[in-house]
Amino acid sequence: MADSRRILIGAAPEERARFEALVEQHGSPLLLFDSAILRQQYQALTKALPGTDLYYAVKSHPNEHIIRELDALGAGFDVASAGEMDMLMDLQISGWRTIHTHPIKKDQEIRDALRFGATTFVVDNIDELKKLTPYRSRVGILLRVSFRSDQAVVDLSRKFGCDPDEVPAITHAANALGLHVKGLSFHVGSQCGNADKHVEAIDRCHTIMQQLNRRCSAPMGSLDIGGGFPADYAMAGFDIEAFCAPIRQALAKLPDDWHILAEPGRFLIAPAVTSVTTITGKSIRHGIRWYYLDDGVYGSFSGQIFDHAQYPLQVLTDGPRRLSILAGPTCDSIDVVAEGVELPELETGDLVIGYQMGAYTAATRTRFNLLPDAQFIHLPETSAEEIR
Amino acid sequence: MKYFKETLYDSICQEFRIDKLYFEHKTDFQHLIVFHNAQLGRVMTLDGVVQTTEADEFIYHEMMVHVPLFAHGSAKRVLIIGGGDGGMLREVLKHPIEHVTQVEIDQTVVDMAKEYLPNHSAGSYDDPRLNLVIADGMDYVRESNGQFDVIISDSTDPIGPGEILFSENFYAAAKRRLSEGGVMATQNGVPFFQPDELRTTWQRMAPYFEDLCFYCAPVPTYYGGFMAFAWGSDNTCLRGINLQVLQGRFAESGIATRYYNPGIHSASFALPQYMVDALNEAN
C-alpha cells in the first residue's frame, strides 16, 4: 500500500506528557474532542459562505457532545435515518432545524421523520415522490440532481441523484401528484480539491430553476449545495475562505430571496478530533518493524477503508528511522493502519497519535473481534487549549 | 427551549413562547411537552404538533360531545376512544348518561394530564359512571361486546400513535359497538390544509354507515380555519334534527357551554364549498 500520509516524528516533552497523562487517566485507545476547534471551523465556514444555512451531516460523526456543541452554535442538522433523528430528539433538538436527506426511504422512515418534525425531504426519482404523496400537505421536497465529479475522492453522484435533464419531468410529475418541489440539491462528492464542481453545479441549478420558475405557479426557491468541503489531511494549512471564494461568487448571482443550504460534515468535525492509540506489541519480520496498536481499521481508522482517508500520524519519540508497519488489533491481515513508513524504534506502551480523525472514523467502526470502542473524551476547554 | 415551533407543515408554522415548561417526556418515538403560554394557558404538544390548549379546548370538546349527544337525545352509554387529557370525559359527564367507557392506550397520559392539565378533566376521572380501560382502542372495539349510543374517537393525528384509529378496520369494528340508531364522531383535522384526510375518512368510513357526513368548528390553535368532525350513523334523521327539538333538549339539560348552542349545532353541518368540492372528488 502506497502510504503518502503526513508522519510527524517526535514531540515536545510537554506535548508528550499531556497525551500520556490522558491515557493514564482514561486508558487507551481514545478519541479526543476539542470543541474549540469545532467552533472555529463552524465560524470559518459561516464566514466563508455568508447567507448559507449550515446543516451538519450527522452521519459524519453522530456523537452527542458534538451535536450539543453545534446546537449551541445554532447549526441545523442533516439527518438520514430514524436513529439519527432519535439522537437529536434525545438532545431536545426540534425537527424544524433538520432536513432529511436520504433519497431512498421506507414509508416508516417518512412517518418517523414527520413525527420528529423534519418536513424537508430529498428525492431523486418518481417512485420516491409517490411515497411522499400521502403526506403531501406536510412536506417540502428537494430534488437531488447528479453532477459527476472526476476530482472528488468519493463520488456521491453515482449512487444518488437524477440527471439534470430529468428535472423538468420529475418536477411536473410532483406537481401532478400535489407535491411541491421547493428546490434542488446536489452533492459533488467528498474531499473536493477545489470548488469548480460546486460552481458548475450551482450555475446549472440556477439555470434549471429559473427556466422552471418561468412556467411554474409554485416556484422553486431553495438550493442545497451539499458538502464536499475538505478536511486538511495533509495538514498543509487549508484555507476555507479561498476554497469558498468561487462558490460565493456563484451564489451571489442567485436571486436574493432563494434559500441556500449546505451539508458540511467532514470540514467541521475532522480536525476537532484526535486519536490516541497505544502500541501493545512489536515484532520484526523480513527486516520490517511491525507495531501492533490497540485501534485499527475496524475501529477508529475505519475511514481508511470506507472513506479512503489517510490520517496524519505522530509518534512521540525520535531516533534512527526504520521501515515500519503500524497494524491494528484485530486478527485480520487487512487491519493495517500504515505501511512502508519510516519510524524511529518504538516500544510497547508508546503512543501513536492520529490527527483529523473526526469525520467518518468512529461513525463507521465495526464490532469485529468485539474489541472495545475508543473512548470519546470531550476535552475540558483549558486542557484543549494546552494541547493546541 | 424557549419557543415551541410547530412542525406540521414545511412552509408555514405557528410558534408559541414557552413561559414555563411543566413537563417533557420522550419515549421511543414519542415526544410530549406541556408548557404555559401567556395567551393560551397550558399547552400540550405531541411530536411537534399542538394537541390541546386551555384557552381553546372548549370548542373542540364541546363540539365533539354535545353535537352527537344532543342530537341523539337519550344516550345512556358513551364510549370515548383516546381522550387521555380528560376534556372529552368532562363534557360527556355533564349529560345524564348512565355509563361512559374511556379507552386510553397509555395510563401515563392520564396521570400526566391529571397533574399537568388538571382543568381538562376537572375531577371527572373520579366519577363513578366512568369505566377507564387502559388498552389499544382498536383491540377494544374489536374484542369487547359492549354497546354504546355514542362513540367519540378523540385521537391524535393520523401519523403517530393514533394512526390505527383512522383505519377502515377501526371504523368497521367501532360500528359493531354502536347500538341501533347510535352516532359515532371522530376528529378529522383541518381540511383547508389537509383535504386528503377528509377524503380518506370519507372513503374508509362511508361503507359502514347509512349516513356519513362532516360537521365543523374553528379551533384557533388547530389553525387553518375549520376543523372537521366525521359523523357516522344509521339513523339518517339525526344530523338534520329539528332546531326547536335541540333548543328544548339544551335548555332542559341546564348545561353551560362557551361555544356550543343549538344554532351552532345546526349550522355546523353546513360545509364550506372547498370541503364539499374535496368530498366530491372522493366520490
Boltz contact constraints between the chains, C-beta under 6 A:
constraints:
  - contact:
      token1: [A, 89]
      token2: [B, 31]
      max_distance: 6.0
  - contact:
      token1: [A, 95]
      token2: [B, 7]
      max_distance: 6.0
  - contact:
      token1: [A, 95]
      token2: [B, 48]
      max_distance: 6.0
  - contact:
      token1: [A, 96]
      token2: [B, 5]
      max_distance: 6.0
  - contact:
      token1: [A, 96]
      token2: [B, 7]
      max_distance: 6.0
  - contact:
      token1: [A, 111]
      token2: [B, 159]
      max_distance: 6.0
  - contact:
      token1: [A, 112]
      token2: [B, 29]
      max_distance: 6.0
  - contact:
      token1: [A, 114]
      token2: [B, 159]
      max_distance: 6.0
  - contact:
      token1: [A, 115]
      token2: [B, 29]
      max_distance: 6.0
  - contact:
      token1: [A, 115]
      token2: [B, 47]
      max_distance: 6.0
  - contact:
      token1: [A, 115]
      token2: [B, 160]
      max_distance: 6.0
  - contact:
      token1: [A, 117]
      token2: [B, 7]
      max_distance: 6.0
  - contact:
      token1: [A, 117]
      token2: [B, 48]
      max_distance: 6.0
  - contact:
      token1: [A, 119]
      token2: [B, 10]
      max_distance: 6.0
  - contact:
      token1: [A, 137]
      token2: [B, 193]
      max_distance: 6.0
  - contact:
      token1: [A, 137]
      token2: [B, 194]
      max_distance: 6.0
  - contact:
      token1: [A, 138]
      token2: [B, 9]
      max_distance: 6.0
  - contact:
      token1: [A, 139]
      token2: [B, 10]
      max_distance: 6.0
  - contact:
      token1: [A, 140]
      token2: [B, 10]
      max_distance: 6.0
  - contact:
      token1: [A, 140]
      token2: [B, 11]
      max_distance: 6.0
